[in-house]
Amino acid sequence: MITLDEKTFCITPDSKPGAKGTISIDDLIAPTIRELNLKGYITHFSCEGHPYAGIENILFPDERSFEAYGSGNVSSIDVQPSGRLSVKYLLSPIQNSDLVITFDHAVDLPCIPQGFVFKYRRLKYYYPFYDNVFDFYEEKVRVARVLYEWALSLPANPLEGSRDAE
């Protein structure tokens, strides 16, 4: 997550997500969100899409129990003072981890990037399902670049005007 100043949309590297006066944005789409807002295309919510539904934490009494359960998709293992293993598993990949940007009511996009859909104030990209998480990340980076180049090409929003970064 990257934090942006909510008035200037400048990156605030020292801020923690949720800090007063900032907004938290997923890393790959932060430059796009900044550009859109500076041009007057006000956004309210965004997500770049993620390959896993979440993390599940399981406490095992010992290493044998863990080995019996299986070690696929392990995110981290912590050994507690009692000798128990606290294991975090990445949950199974999800089918519809889509990129979404929700815009203000006053936004009328003059065009949308190829492969995206704009409906109900939401610009969406539907990622295909990948068996390999690295293929998903390659697609994510490609889509983020397309989206950023699109944002750079947009004129200022005539309904809002543009803002200059301070």
Order of alpha helices (4+ residues) and beta strands (2+ residues): beta-beta-alpha-beta-beta-alpha-beta-beta-beta-beta-beta-alpha
